[in-house]
Amino acid sequence: MIEQKRMAAKILKCGVSRIWIDPKRAAEVNEAITNADIRRLIKNGVIVKKPKIGISSGRKNKIKKQKQKGRRKGHGSRKGALGARSPRKREWIKRIRGIRAFLKQLRDEKKIDNLKYRDLYKKAKGGFFRSKAHVKHYLEREGIEVEHVKEKA
């Protein structure tokens, strides 16, 4: 029976542990001594190749779905420094582009003159403003009306 299993494994191109022999027809298998006999038994379903046992992806897929929803991103899940997940430079680019676009808009709508625009632009470049809201607050303190500036979509 062991020899037959080995021969079947070679024919079916798998390991010996994946070969299943019908216990009811064990006598028939013991009589099989050639590869042709084994092939015939495989064809008749006496000898069967067991399916591969893999690792389930269920848990992995569930976690992936949760992450897509924005879960599982707390402090305990984070690796790397503060600037590793969102680099400081990218944050600066995002912030400065918004501020500069806002300043250009104010200049185009004649809310500020070119001299004031240059002054604010330099301040923005120097990192004086934290955000666009900070620019608005600063201009209101300076006595420049910016509440009715149309936001670009």
PyMOL commands that set and color helices and strands:
alter all, ss='L'
color gray80, all
select helices_A, chain A and resi 2-12+16-18+23-31+35-44+58-68+75-77+82-85+88-108+114-125+132-142
alter helices_A, ss='H'
color red, helices_A
select strands_A, chain A and resi 19-21+47-49
alter strands_A, ss='S'
color yellow, strands_A
deselect
rebuild
show_as cartoon
